[in-house]
Amino acid sequence: EKNPIIAADKECRDPNMFWHEKSGKWILVLAAALEKEMWIYSSPDLKNWTKESSFGHGYGAQEGVWECPDLMELPVRGTDRTKWVLICNINPGGPFGGSATQYFVGTFDGKQFVNESPALTKWMDYGKDHYATVTWSNAPEDRKIALAWMSNWEYANNVPTLQYRSANSVPRDLALYTKNGQTYLSSTPSPEMLKLRGKAQKKGTFKVDRSHEVNPILSDHTGTYEIEIKFKNNGADIMSFQLFNSKGEEVEMRYNLLDNTFTMDRRNSGITDFSKTFATATSAPISAAKEYTLRLLVDKSSIEAFDGNGEFVMTNLVFPEEPYNRISFHAKGGAFTVTSLTIYPFK
């Protein structure tokens, strides 16, 4: 009696709840997984709940179940405006197969979420291994800080690890930015990550008209480090580099300035034969520019690549048999300059 459980006649999961100041009510978002929609409830007292609306049919990726909702208000970078973001994790149906995180930008009035871009599917991360994203409640300075589960249900139970089955991504601060008249979600490493940096090791400035190798990346090497690279294009069609080791295992990353994409290719990254879908390349759209900045957070079995302007992030697992300790740059169709290459060992 008087138990405030929300009863539903269809499968629902992953409750996400917050206090909505303008309506003076608690808001609860539930994922109706098999219906591929989110249910929105309100309550003045956490006991009596009213189903206000549902969102989902006909929007975004619809191939798999909908899970792990998160609804939040975020500032739009460079403006004094805010918009609402509804995060929706799906499995399968990601841009490169399996599980992934999509999101919708729009308005929320305490009852209903309205998607402002119904024709678009927007991805929070362009890697293969970013799922079940959740944010902290009541973070300092009203920041929205997200963590993702760093794996994919296509092979999560088969990865070649001992004593553990996957990890979380690094924490990421969320905001919004505008591009070509659309509003997108920006994910950048939370500034607390800077405290993990060891002493900076600067590798200088150099021009790449064919190739240039840095060996080793670090002299005292454990396989965990951050790389910050600044590129300046001098007419190249493709600016690429490879992280690799003495066994020839490598991860290639490249900016393709002909189709404005950034790609991470892990087909030769190390152990890949545990799944027929693991050996793959993932790509993200980028803005056409002369200069690019890239931050790579490299751990023993993962690489998280962040665009310097926060326009994309790409999270991929890798399983090299020894750490990557060399980096080789290559230019195609022209030349480019690495204006800065800095390595930070992780404490």
matplotlib code that plots the C-alpha trace (Angstrom):
import matplotlib.pyplot as plt

x = [0.0, 1.2, 4.3, 5.5, 6.5, 5.7, 3.9, 4.1, 2.6, 5.7, 9.4, 11.0, 14.4, 17.2, 15.3, 16.9, 15.5, 16.2, 14.5, 13.0, 13.0, 10.6, 7.8, 8.6, 8.5, 10.7, 11.1, 11.7, 12.7, 12.3, 13.5, 10.8, 13.4, 11.5, 9.1, 12.2, 10.9, 11.4, 8.6, 8.6, 6.9, 6.5, 5.9, 5.6, 6.6, 8.4, 5.3, 2.6, 3.7, 2.0, 3.0, 3.3, 4.5, 6.6, 9.3, 11.0, 8.8, 10.3, 13.4, 17.0, 18.3, 15.6, 17.3, 18.0, 16.6, 16.6, 18.4, 20.0, 18.2, 19.6, 17.8, 19.6, 19.8, 23.1, 24.6, 25.2, 28.9, 29.4, 25.9, 23.8, 21.2, 20.6, 18.9, 17.9, 19.6, 18.1, 20.7, 19.6, 21.8, 20.9, 21.9, 22.3, 22.2, 25.3, 27.1, 29.7, 27.6, 26.5, 25.9, 26.4, 25.0, 22.8, 21.3, 18.6, 18.7, 15.5, 13.2, 11.7, 8.8, 8.5, 6.1, 7.3, 10.7, 10.6, 13.4, 14.5, 16.2, 13.8, 15.5, 19.0, 20.6, 23.3, 26.1, 27.7, 30.9, 32.2, 34.0, 33.0, 33.2, 31.1, 27.8, 25.5, 26.5, 25.4, 26.0, 26.5, 23.7, 24.5, 28.1, 30.1, 29.4, 26.4, 28.7, 27.4, 30.0, 29.5, 31.0, 30.5, 31.0, 33.9, 32.9, 30.4, 27.9, 29.1, 32.2, 32.1, 32.1, 35.0, 37.6, 41.1, 41.5, 42.3, 40.6, 38.3, 35.7, 36.0, 36.3, 34.7, 35.7, 37.5, 35.0, 33.9, 32.4, 29.4, 28.3, 26.6, 27.9, 26.4, 27.6, 25.9, 22.7, 22.5, 23.3, 25.6, 26.9, 30.5, 32.5, 35.9, 38.0, 37.1, 39.7, 40.5, 42.2, 45.0, 46.1, 47.1, 49.7, 53.3, 56.1, 55.6, 58.0, 58.0, 59.0, 59.5, 58.1, 58.6, 57.3, 55.9, 56.2, 56.4, 57.0, 58.5, 59.0, 59.3, 60.9, 60.5, 57.4, 58.6, 61.8, 60.2, 57.1, 54.2, 51.6, 49.6, 50.1, 48.5, 49.5, 48.6, 49.2, 48.7, 48.6, 48.9, 48.0, 50.2, 48.2, 48.0, 45.0, 45.6, 47.4, 48.0, 50.0, 50.4, 50.9, 52.9, 55.2, 58.2, 55.8, 54.4, 51.0, 49.6, 46.6, 46.4, 44.6, 44.1, 42.5, 41.1, 40.8, 39.0, 35.9, 36.5, 36.6, 38.8, 39.4, 40.8, 41.8, 42.5, 42.5, 46.2, 46.1, 47.1, 44.8, 41.6, 40.6, 38.3, 35.4, 34.7, 33.5, 36.3, 38.9, 37.4, 37.8, 35.6, 35.2, 33.8, 32.9, 35.2, 35.0, 37.2, 40.2, 43.8, 44.8, 43.7, 44.4, 44.0, 44.2, 44.8, 44.3, 46.0, 45.7, 46.8, 43.8, 42.0, 42.4, 40.1, 40.6, 39.3, 39.1, 40.7, 37.5, 35.3, 33.5, 34.0, 35.3, 36.2, 36.6, 38.0, 39.5, 42.8, 44.7, 48.4, 50.7, 53.1, 52.5, 52.7, 55.9, 56.5, 54.7, 55.1, 53.5, 52.7, 51.5, 49.6, 48.9, 50.9, 52.6, 51.7, 53.5, 53.2, 53.5, 53.5, 53.8, 53.7, 53.7, 52.5, 53.1, 50.1, 50.8]
y = [0.0, 3.5, 1.9, 4.5, 1.9, 2.8, -0.2, -0.7, -3.4, -3.3, -3.8, -0.6, 0.0, 2.4, 5.2, 8.6, 11.2, 14.9, 17.9, 20.3, 23.8, 25.5, 23.0, 22.4, 18.7, 15.6, 14.3, 10.6, 9.2, 5.5, 3.5, 1.4, -0.7, -2.8, 0.0, 2.1, 5.1, 7.0, 7.6, 10.8, 11.0, 13.8, 13.9, 16.6, 14.3, 11.2, 9.2, 10.1, 9.8, 11.0, 9.8, 13.0, 11.9, 9.5, 10.2, 8.1, 6.7, 7.6, 9.4, 8.5, 5.0, 2.4, -0.9, -2.0, -1.6, 1.8, 2.0, 4.2, 7.5, 10.8, 14.2, 17.4, 21.1, 22.3, 25.7, 26.4, 27.4, 31.1, 32.1, 32.8, 30.2, 26.6, 23.7, 20.2, 17.0, 13.5, 10.8, 7.4, 4.3, 1.7, -1.9, -2.9, -0.1, 1.9, 3.6, 0.8, -2.1, -3.2, -0.8, 3.0, 6.3, 8.6, 11.9, 14.4, 18.2, 20.2, 21.6, 20.3, 22.0, 19.7, 17.4, 16.8, 16.7, 18.0, 17.1, 20.1, 18.0, 15.1, 14.2, 13.7, 10.9, 12.4, 10.2, 11.1, 9.1, 7.9, 4.8, 1.3, 1.1, 3.7, 2.7, 3.0, 6.6, 8.2, 11.5, 12.6, 14.4, 17.7, 17.9, 21.0, 24.3, 22.5, 20.7, 17.7, 15.0, 11.7, 8.2, 5.5, 1.8, 1.1, -1.9, -3.3, -6.1, -7.7, -9.0, -7.8, -11.3, -12.4, -9.7, -11.2, -9.9, -11.4, -10.6, -8.0, -7.5, -3.9, -0.5, 2.9, 5.8, 8.7, 11.3, 13.9, 17.3, 17.9, 21.1, 22.2, 23.9, 25.0, 24.1, 24.7, 25.7, 22.6, 22.1, 19.2, 17.7, 18.3, 15.8, 16.9, 15.2, 16.6, 19.1, 16.9, 14.6, 17.1, 16.2, 12.7, 14.2, 13.5, 15.8, 17.0, 15.6, 17.8, 16.2, 19.5, 20.9, 19.1, 19.1, 15.9, 15.8, 12.0, 10.4, 11.2, 8.8, 9.4, 6.5, 5.9, 7.8, 7.4, 6.0, 4.7, 3.2, 1.4, 1.8, 4.6, 8.2, 11.2, 12.6, 16.1, 16.8, 20.1, 19.8, 22.5, 21.5, 22.6, 21.1, 17.4, 15.4, 13.0, 13.6, 10.3, 8.7, 5.3, 4.2, 1.0, -1.4, -3.7, -6.5, -4.4, -4.0, -0.6, 1.8, 4.2, 7.5, 9.9, 13.2, 12.9, 16.5, 15.4, 14.1, 15.8, 12.8, 11.5, 7.8, 5.3, 1.9, -0.9, -3.8, -4.5, -3.3, -6.5, -9.4, -9.1, -12.7, -13.1, -11.5, -11.2, -7.6, -6.3, -5.6, -2.5, 1.3, 4.0, 7.5, 10.9, 14.0, 17.0, 20.6, 21.8, 23.7, 24.5, 23.5, 20.7, 19.7, 16.1, 14.7, 10.9, 9.2, 5.9, 3.1, -0.6, -1.6, 1.5, 4.7, 7.7, 10.4, 13.9, 16.7, 19.9, 21.9, 19.3, 18.5, 14.7, 12.0, 8.4, 5.6, 2.2, -0.8, -2.2, -5.3, -5.0, -7.7, -5.0, -1.3, 1.1, 3.0, 4.5, 7.0, 7.6, 10.4, 10.2, 12.8, 12.1, 14.5, 17.3, 18.2, 19.1, 20.4, 19.0, 22.3, 20.6, 17.0, 16.6, 13.3, 13.1, 9.9, 9.2, 9.2]
z = [0.0, -1.0, -2.5, -5.1, -7.7, -11.3, -12.9, -16.6, -18.9, -21.1, -20.5, -19.1, -17.5, -16.5, -14.6, -14.8, -12.4, -11.7, -10.1, -12.7, -11.3, -13.7, -13.2, -9.5, -10.0, -10.1, -13.6, -14.3, -17.7, -18.3, -21.4, -22.9, -24.5, -27.0, -27.9, -28.8, -26.9, -23.7, -21.2, -19.2, -15.8, -13.2, -9.5, -6.8, -4.0, -5.4, -4.5, -6.9, -10.5, -13.7, -17.1, -19.1, -22.6, -24.6, -27.2, -29.8, -32.6, -35.9, -34.5, -34.8, -35.0, -34.5, -35.2, -31.6, -28.1, -26.4, -23.1, -20.5, -21.0, -19.7, -20.0, -19.3, -20.0, -21.4, -22.4, -26.1, -26.5, -27.4, -26.5, -23.4, -24.5, -23.3, -24.9, -23.7, -24.7, -24.5, -24.5, -25.8, -25.9, -28.5, -29.1, -31.9, -34.5, -33.9, -36.8, -37.0, -35.8, -32.3, -29.4, -29.4, -28.0, -29.9, -28.7, -29.6, -29.1, -28.4, -25.8, -22.6, -20.7, -17.8, -19.7, -23.2, -25.0, -28.6, -31.0, -33.1, -35.8, -36.6, -39.8, -38.3, -36.3, -34.0, -32.4, -29.1, -30.0, -33.4, -32.1, -31.7, -27.9, -26.3, -24.6, -21.6, -21.1, -17.8, -16.1, -12.5, -10.7, -9.0, -10.2, -9.1, -11.0, -12.6, -14.9, -16.9, -16.6, -18.5, -18.3, -20.9, -20.7, -23.0, -25.0, -27.5, -27.0, -30.3, -28.5, -24.8, -23.5, -25.7, -25.4, -24.6, -21.1, -17.7, -14.4, -15.8, -18.6, -19.9, -18.2, -18.3, -20.5, -19.0, -17.6, -20.2, -19.8, -22.0, -23.8, -27.0, -30.1, -33.4, -36.9, -40.2, -38.4, -36.3, -32.6, -31.6, -28.4, -27.5, -25.3, -23.9, -21.2, -17.8, -16.7, -13.7, -16.2, -16.5, -13.0, -14.3, -16.7, -15.9, -17.1, -20.7, -23.3, -26.3, -29.6, -31.6, -34.8, -38.1, -41.7, -43.2, -47.0, -47.1, -43.7, -40.3, -37.4, -33.6, -31.8, -29.0, -27.8, -24.2, -22.9, -19.7, -21.2, -19.6, -22.4, -20.7, -21.9, -23.5, -26.9, -28.0, -31.7, -33.6, -37.4, -40.0, -43.5, -46.4, -49.3, -48.2, -49.2, -46.3, -43.0, -41.3, -38.5, -36.9, -33.4, -33.5, -31.7, -32.4, -33.4, -36.3, -34.5, -35.3, -35.1, -38.0, -37.7, -40.6, -41.6, -45.0, -46.3, -49.5, -47.7, -44.4, -42.1, -39.3, -39.2, -36.7, -38.2, -35.7, -38.2, -37.5, -33.9, -32.2, -31.1, -33.2, -34.0, -31.0, -33.0, -36.7, -36.2, -34.1, -36.9, -38.3, -39.0, -37.6, -39.0, -37.8, -39.8, -39.3, -40.3, -43.2, -41.7, -42.1, -38.5, -36.3, -32.7, -31.5, -27.9, -27.6, -24.2, -24.6, -22.1, -22.2, -24.2, -25.3, -27.3, -26.8, -29.5, -28.8, -31.4, -30.0, -30.6, -29.1, -32.3, -32.1, -29.9, -30.9, -28.4, -29.5, -27.7, -28.9, -27.7, -28.7, -27.4, -26.3, -25.9, -28.8, -28.4, -31.8, -34.0, -37.7, -39.7, -43.5, -46.0, -49.3, -52.1, -50.5, -47.2, -43.6, -40.5, -37.0, -35.2, -31.8, -30.6, -26.8, -24.9, -21.3, -19.4, -17.1, -13.4]

ax = plt.figure().add_subplot(projection="3d")
ax.plot(x, y, z, "-o")
ax.set_aspect("equal")
plt.show()
